[in-house]
Amino acid sequence: MKASPAKYPSVTSGCGSSTARLHAGGIPVTGLMTISRLIVFIALLLSLSPAHAQTASPVSTPVRPQPPTRDPGSPGFVTAKELSAGVLPSPAQDGNFILAPVHDPAPETLPHPDVPQGTVSEFSLNSAESKFYPGIAREPGTFGKPDPNDPAKLIVTTSHAAPYSRRVTVYVPRQYVPGSTVPFIVGADGPDPVLFTTLDNLIAAHRVPVMIAISISNGGGDAQGSERGLEYDTMSGRYAEFVEHEVLPQVELHFHVRLTHDPNQRATMGGSSGGSCALIMAWYHPELYRRVLTYSGTYVNQQWPSNPQTPHGAWEFHEHLIPGSARKPLRLWLEVGDRDLLNPNVMRDNFHDWVLANEAMARVLATKGYHYQFLFARNAGHTDRAVKQQTLPEALEYLWHDDPK
């Protein structure tokens, strides 16, 4: 419903026949009427000012506590190699590493005019065109409530059908040969200019294969009850299938490229829930993707609606799925910050600690014999931009290090 415009009392301007004039014996009636109107108008303005707008109750927003700074030497955390300032692990080396607290941008993340620049273009996808995601949204200012019978479940009653439009941003390197089949990386929460610039430099230096980057924006909102939460936090193969059947054919059509079907030549990446989405894509469809790169991966209990097969959402990765399954042909690069998210105040299920979740991921990946590299970054928050600019070139090199091409 469109709100009607507010109607304010008019104020006599003091022009024409109704001009308010002072007389020796007092104020004329017209002047009294004008002053009374002015008083009403001022009172109305005061009632609308922040200092006087006390009649409406503010929306209650869950308060997220300030994350503590975590010590990578804490009991239960994985044993990791402490790196000196400015040092990154070798792209040839698996294992756990601790980054020093200063995060200068890697030169490869900055534009260099002497390096061939790829083209970056985009197109739009609308919810009306999607068979996988017709669109939902949670009412603004509303939040879910924990199920009184199970704190690991969040009850959301304010989510409803809603349309969306999303951008798909595509980077094509200058070195791409028209008609050839090419590797690619799919990224969440696009567009991602740092990724595009980094690929310009790494491809030119022959440190990664010539590849296309497909950076997909989410469908809107965040967390349970939103389109983004549904896409990224659902523990199923649905998002990978959406990309396969509704995004990739459009990329090939719009930009006249041929994308490989070799899963070893396909990668996923993302941060936060986009990071858990990157692993979800590869876990449920390893025949499509086998290389995964995540910053501050949300390997916690964000899934909604609840699924009895994975009742703790992406927390299930390190709790049950990876430990209880045969090793899959995946190669993973993971990062978490020492001030990453800790959110115990909403569900109180003990499944909302991002640092602990990523530490547990490193432990189970090592136990199952995966090729992985895990970086614990000092002086870093959630999906820390400075850390990404410092580490993305090395992360991409690690991801593709075993590629014979």
C-alpha positions as CSV (number, residue, x, y, z in Angstrom):
1,M,0.0,0.0,0.0
2,K,1.3,3.4,-0.9
3,A,1.3,5.8,2.0
4,S,-0.6,9.0,1.5
5,P,1.5,12.2,1.7
6,A,1.4,13.9,5.1
7,K,-0.9,17.0,5.3
8,Y,0.4,19.9,7.2
9,P,-1.6,23.1,8.2
10,S,-0.9,26.0,5.9
11,V,0.7,29.1,7.2
12,T,-0.2,32.6,6.2
13,S,2.7,34.2,4.4
14,G,2.0,37.8,5.4
15,C,1.2,39.0,1.9
16,G,-2.0,40.4,0.6
17,S,-5.1,41.4,2.5
18,S,-4.6,38.9,5.3
19,T,-1.2,40.4,6.3
20,A,-0.7,40.3,10.1
21,R,-0.1,43.9,11.3
22,L,0.5,45.2,14.8
23,H,-1.7,48.0,16.0
24,A,-1.2,50.3,19.0
25,G,-4.3,48.7,20.6
26,G,-3.3,45.0,19.9
27,I,-3.3,42.4,17.2
28,P,-6.0,42.1,14.6
29,V,-8.0,38.9,14.4
30,T,-6.3,37.9,11.2
31,G,-2.9,38.2,13.0
32,L,-4.2,36.0,15.9
33,M,-5.3,33.3,13.4
34,T,-2.0,33.4,11.7
35,I,0.0,33.0,14.9
36,S,-2.2,30.2,16.1
37,R,-1.6,28.3,12.9
38,L,2.1,28.9,13.2
39,I,2.1,27.5,16.8
40,V,0.3,24.4,15.5
41,F,2.8,24.0,12.7
42,I,5.8,24.3,15.1
43,A,4.2,21.8,17.4
44,L,3.7,19.3,14.6
45,L,7.4,19.7,13.5
46,L,8.5,19.1,17.0
47,S,6.4,16.0,17.2
48,L,8.2,14.6,14.2
49,S,11.7,15.4,15.4
50,P,13.8,12.5,16.8
51,A,13.8,14.0,20.3
52,H,10.0,13.9,20.5
53,A,9.2,10.8,18.4
54,Q,8.7,8.6,21.3
55,T,5.2,7.3,20.6
56,A,6.2,4.4,18.2
57,S,8.1,1.5,19.7
58,P,11.4,0.8,17.9
59,V,11.8,-2.5,16.0
60,S,13.5,-5.0,18.3
61,T,16.7,-6.1,16.6
62,P,18.8,-9.0,18.0
63,V,22.0,-7.7,19.4
64,R,25.1,-9.4,18.1
65,P,27.9,-9.3,20.7
66,Q,31.3,-8.0,19.6
67,P,33.4,-11.0,18.6
68,P,36.4,-11.7,20.9
69,T,39.9,-11.9,19.5
70,R,40.7,-15.6,19.3
71,D,44.0,-17.2,20.0
72,P,45.0,-19.8,17.4
73,G,46.8,-21.7,20.2
74,S,43.6,-22.2,22.1
75,P,42.8,-25.7,23.4
76,G,41.2,-27.8,20.6
77,F,42.4,-25.6,17.8
78,V,44.4,-27.2,15.1
79,T,48.2,-27.1,15.2
80,A,49.4,-24.5,12.7
81,K,52.6,-23.0,11.4
82,E,53.1,-19.3,12.5
83,L,54.2,-17.2,9.5
84,S,56.3,-14.1,9.6
85,A,55.0,-10.7,8.6
86,G,54.3,-10.5,4.9
87,V,54.9,-14.3,4.4
88,L,52.3,-16.5,2.8
89,P,52.4,-20.3,2.6
90,S,53.6,-22.0,-0.6
91,P,50.9,-22.8,-3.1
92,A,52.4,-26.3,-3.2
93,Q,51.9,-26.9,0.5
94,D,48.9,-28.4,2.3
95,G,48.2,-27.8,6.0
96,N,47.4,-25.1,8.6
97,F,49.0,-21.7,8.8
98,I,48.7,-18.5,10.9
99,L,49.0,-15.2,9.1
100,A,50.8,-12.3,10.8
101,P,48.6,-9.3,11.8
102,V,49.6,-6.9,8.9
103,H,47.8,-7.5,5.7
104,D,49.3,-5.5,2.8
105,P,47.6,-6.1,-0.6
106,A,49.4,-8.4,-3.0
107,P,50.6,-6.7,-6.1
108,E,48.6,-9.2,-8.2
109,T,45.3,-7.7,-6.8
110,L,46.1,-4.3,-8.2
111,P,45.8,-3.2,-11.9
112,H,48.9,-3.1,-14.0
113,P,48.6,-1.3,-17.3
114,D,51.2,-3.5,-19.0
115,V,49.1,-6.7,-18.4
116,P,46.4,-7.8,-20.8
117,Q,43.0,-6.8,-19.3
118,G,40.1,-9.1,-19.6
119,T,36.6,-7.9,-20.5
120,V,33.9,-7.6,-17.7
121,S,30.3,-7.7,-18.8
122,E,27.0,-8.5,-17.1
123,F,23.4,-9.6,-17.7
124,S,20.3,-9.9,-15.5
125,L,18.3,-12.9,-14.4
126,N,14.8,-12.4,-13.0
127,S,12.9,-14.7,-10.6
128,A,10.0,-15.1,-13.0
129,E,12.4,-16.9,-15.4
130,S,13.7,-19.4,-12.7
131,K,12.4,-22.9,-12.1
132,F,14.7,-23.3,-9.1
133,Y,14.3,-20.0,-7.2
134,P,11.0,-18.2,-7.9
135,G,11.8,-15.8,-5.0
136,I,11.2,-15.3,-1.3
137,A,11.9,-12.5,1.1
138,R,11.6,-11.9,4.9
139,E,9.6,-8.9,6.0
140,P,12.0,-6.0,6.9
141,G,12.7,-5.6,10.6
142,T,11.4,-9.1,11.4
143,F,13.4,-12.0,12.7
144,G,13.0,-15.7,13.5
145,K,12.5,-17.2,16.9
146,P,14.1,-20.3,18.3
147,D,11.8,-23.4,18.4
148,P,11.1,-23.9,22.2
149,N,11.4,-27.6,21.6
150,D,14.7,-27.5,19.7
151,P,17.1,-24.5,19.9
152,A,18.8,-25.6,16.7
153,K,15.6,-24.8,14.8
154,L,14.6,-21.2,13.9
155,I,10.9,-20.5,13.3
156,V,10.4,-17.8,10.7
157,T,6.8,-16.7,10.1
158,T,7.4,-13.6,8.1
159,S,8.9,-15.1,4.9
160,H,6.8,-14.9,1.8
161,A,7.0,-15.1,-2.0
162,A,8.7,-12.1,-3.5
163,P,10.3,-11.3,-6.9
164,Y,14.0,-10.5,-7.5
165,S,16.4,-9.5,-10.2
166,R,20.1,-10.5,-10.0
167,R,23.2,-9.6,-11.9
168,V,25.6,-12.1,-13.4
169,T,29.0,-10.5,-14.0
170,V,31.3,-12.4,-16.3
171,Y,35.1,-11.9,-16.7
172,V,36.6,-13.2,-20.0
173,P,40.4,-13.0,-20.1
174,R,42.1,-11.4,-23.1
175,Q,43.9,-14.7,-23.7
176,Y,40.7,-16.7,-24.3
177,V,40.7,-18.2,-27.8
178,P,37.2,-18.0,-29.3
179,G,35.7,-21.4,-29.8
180,S,37.9,-23.2,-27.3
181,T,36.7,-24.9,-24.1
182,V,37.8,-23.1,-21.0
183,P,38.0,-23.6,-17.2
184,F,36.0,-21.3,-15.0
185,I,35.3,-20.3,-11.4
186,V,31.9,-19.5,-10.0
187,G,31.8,-16.8,-7.3
188,A,28.9,-15.9,-4.9
189,D,27.8,-12.4,-3.9
190,G,29.1,-10.9,-7.1
191,P,30.4,-8.8,-8.7
192,D,34.0,-9.4,-7.5
193,P,36.4,-6.8,-9.1
194,V,39.4,-8.0,-7.0
195,L,39.0,-11.5,-8.5
196,F,38.9,-10.1,-12.0
197,T,42.0,-8.0,-11.6
198,T,43.9,-10.9,-9.8
199,L,43.1,-13.2,-12.7
200,D,44.4,-10.7,-15.2
201,N,47.8,-10.8,-13.5
202,L,48.0,-14.5,-12.7
203,I,46.9,-15.6,-16.1
204,A,49.5,-13.3,-17.7
205,A,52.2,-14.8,-15.5
206,H,51.0,-18.3,-16.3
207,R,50.4,-19.0,-12.6
208,V,46.8,-20.2,-13.2
209,P,45.1,-21.5,-16.3
210,V,43.3,-19.2,-18.7
211,M,39.8,-19.2,-17.1
212,I,36.5,-17.4,-17.1
213,A,35.1,-16.0,-13.8
214,I,31.3,-16.0,-13.3
215,S,30.3,-13.8,-10.4
216,I,26.7,-14.2,-9.5
217,S,24.8,-11.8,-7.2
218,N,22.5,-13.3,-4.6
219,G,18.7,-13.0,-4.7
220,G,18.4,-10.6,-1.8
221,G,18.3,-10.4,2.0
222,D,20.3,-12.4,4.4
223,A,20.0,-15.5,6.7
224,Q,16.9,-17.5,7.4
225,G,13.8,-16.6,5.5
226,S,15.6,-14.7,2.8
227,E,16.4,-15.6,-0.8
228,R,20.1,-15.3,-0.1
229,G,19.8,-17.6,2.9
230,L,17.7,-20.1,0.9
231,E,20.3,-20.2,-1.9
232,Y,23.5,-20.3,0.1
233,D,22.7,-22.1,3.3
234,T,20.5,-24.9,2.1
235,M,22.3,-28.3,2.4
236,S,21.4,-29.7,-1.0
237,G,22.5,-29.7,-4.6
238,R,19.9,-27.2,-5.6
239,Y,22.1,-24.1,-6.0
240,A,24.6,-26.0,-8.1
241,E,21.8,-27.2,-10.3
242,F,20.5,-23.7,-10.7
243,V,23.9,-22.5,-11.8
244,E,24.3,-25.5,-14.2
245,H,20.9,-25.2,-15.9
246,E,20.0,-21.5,-15.6
247,V,23.2,-19.5,-15.4
248,L,25.9,-21.3,-17.4
249,P,23.9,-21.7,-20.6
250,Q,23.2,-17.9,-20.5
251,V,26.9,-17.2,-20.1
252,E,27.7,-19.2,-23.1
253,L,24.9,-17.6,-25.1
254,H,25.7,-14.0,-24.2
255,F,29.5,-14.1,-24.5
256,H,30.1,-16.8,-27.1
257,V,32.3,-18.9,-24.9
258,R,32.5,-22.7,-24.3
259,L,32.7,-23.7,-20.6
260,T,34.3,-27.0,-19.7
261,H,32.4,-29.9,-18.3
262,D,35.5,-31.3,-16.6
263,P,34.9,-31.0,-12.8
264,N,38.7,-30.7,-12.3
265,Q,38.6,-27.6,-14.3
266,R,35.7,-26.0,-12.4
267,A,36.0,-24.1,-9.1
268,T,33.7,-22.4,-6.7
269,M,34.4,-19.5,-4.2
270,G,32.7,-17.3,-1.8
271,G,32.7,-15.6,1.6
272,S,30.5,-16.1,4.7
273,S,27.4,-17.9,3.6
274,G,28.7,-17.6,0.0
275,G,31.7,-19.7,1.3
276,S,29.5,-22.5,2.7
277,C,27.6,-22.3,-0.6
278,A,30.8,-22.9,-2.5
279,L,31.5,-26.1,-0.6
280,I,27.8,-27.2,-0.8
281,M,28.0,-27.0,-4.6
282,A,31.0,-29.2,-4.7
283,W,30.0,-31.6,-1.9
284,Y,26.6,-32.5,-3.4
285,H,27.8,-32.3,-7.0
286,P,31.5,-33.4,-7.1
287,E,30.9,-34.4,-10.7
288,L,30.5,-30.7,-11.5
289,Y,33.0,-29.0,-9.1
290,R,36.2,-30.1,-7.3
291,R,38.0,-26.9,-6.3
292,V,36.6,-24.8,-3.4
293,L,37.9,-21.4,-2.1
294,T,36.2,-19.9,1.0
295,Y,36.7,-16.8,3.2
296,S,35.1,-16.9,6.7
297,G,32.9,-19.9,5.6
298,T,29.6,-20.1,7.4
299,Y,30.0,-23.7,8.4
300,V,27.4,-23.1,11.1
301,N,23.7,-23.7,11.6
302,Q,22.0,-21.2,9.2
303,Q,19.9,-23.5,7.2
304,W,16.2,-22.8,6.9
305,P,13.8,-24.5,6.6
306,S,15.1,-27.2,8.8
307,N,16.1,-30.5,7.2
308,P,16.0,-33.6,9.4
309,Q,18.8,-35.1,7.3
310,T,21.1,-32.2,8.1
311,P,19.5,-30.7,11.3
312,H,22.5,-28.5,12.1
313,G,22.9,-27.0,8.6
314,A,26.5,-26.5,7.4
315,W,27.7,-27.4,10.9
316,E,27.0,-30.9,9.7
317,F,30.0,-30.7,7.4
318,H,32.6,-31.1,10.2
319,E,30.2,-32.7,12.7
320,H,29.0,-35.7,10.5
321,L,29.2,-35.4,6.7
322,I,33.0,-35.2,6.2
323,P,34.0,-37.6,9.0
324,G,31.3,-40.1,8.1
325,S,31.8,-40.1,4.3
326,A,34.5,-41.5,2.0
327,R,36.9,-38.8,0.9
328,K,35.6,-36.9,-2.1
329,P,38.0,-35.7,-4.9
330,L,37.9,-32.1,-3.7
331,R,40.7,-29.6,-3.1
332,L,39.9,-26.8,-0.6
333,W,41.4,-23.4,0.5
334,L,39.9,-21.9,3.7
335,E,40.4,-18.8,5.8
336,V,39.0,-17.5,9.1
337,G,39.8,-14.3,11.0
338,D,40.7,-14.1,14.7
339,R,37.8,-11.7,15.2
340,D,35.4,-13.7,13.1
341,L,31.7,-14.1,14.0
342,L,30.5,-15.5,17.2
343,N,26.7,-15.3,17.7
344,P,25.5,-17.2,20.7
345,N,22.6,-14.9,21.6
346,V,19.9,-15.8,19.1
347,M,19.5,-19.6,19.1
348,R,21.8,-20.6,21.9
349,D,22.4,-23.9,20.1
350,N,26.3,-23.7,20.3
351,F,26.4,-24.0,16.5
352,H,27.1,-20.3,15.6
353,D,30.8,-19.9,16.2
354,W,32.6,-19.2,12.8
355,V,36.1,-19.6,14.2
356,L,35.4,-22.9,15.9
357,A,33.5,-24.1,12.8
358,N,36.5,-23.4,10.5
359,E,39.0,-24.9,12.9
360,A,36.8,-28.0,13.0
361,M,36.8,-28.1,9.2
362,A,40.6,-28.0,9.1
363,R,40.7,-30.9,11.6
364,V,38.3,-33.2,9.8
365,L,39.8,-32.4,6.4
366,A,43.2,-33.4,7.7
367,T,41.9,-36.6,9.3
368,K,40.2,-37.7,6.0
369,G,43.3,-37.0,4.0
370,Y,42.0,-34.1,1.9
371,H,44.3,-31.7,0.0
372,Y,43.5,-28.4,1.8
373,Q,45.1,-25.2,3.0
374,F,43.7,-23.4,6.0
375,L,44.8,-19.9,7.0
376,F,44.0,-18.4,10.4
377,A,44.4,-14.6,10.0
378,R,45.4,-12.5,13.0
379,N,43.9,-9.0,13.2
380,A,41.1,-9.9,10.9
381,G,37.3,-9.7,11.0
382,H,34.6,-11.5,9.0
383,T,35.4,-11.8,5.3
384,D,38.1,-9.3,5.9
385,R,38.9,-7.3,2.7
386,A,42.5,-6.7,3.6
387,V,43.1,-10.4,4.1
388,K,41.5,-11.2,0.8
389,Q,43.7,-8.7,-1.0
390,Q,46.7,-10.2,0.6
391,T,45.9,-13.8,0.0
392,L,43.7,-14.2,-3.1
393,P,46.6,-14.7,-5.6
394,E,48.2,-17.5,-3.4
395,A,44.8,-19.0,-2.8
396,L,44.0,-19.3,-6.5
397,E,47.5,-20.7,-7.2
398,Y,47.0,-23.3,-4.4
399,L,43.6,-24.2,-5.8
400,W,45.0,-24.9,-9.3
401,H,48.4,-26.1,-8.2
402,D,47.8,-29.8,-9.1
403,D,46.3,-28.9,-12.5
404,P,48.5,-30.6,-15.2
405,K,47.4,-27.9,-17.7
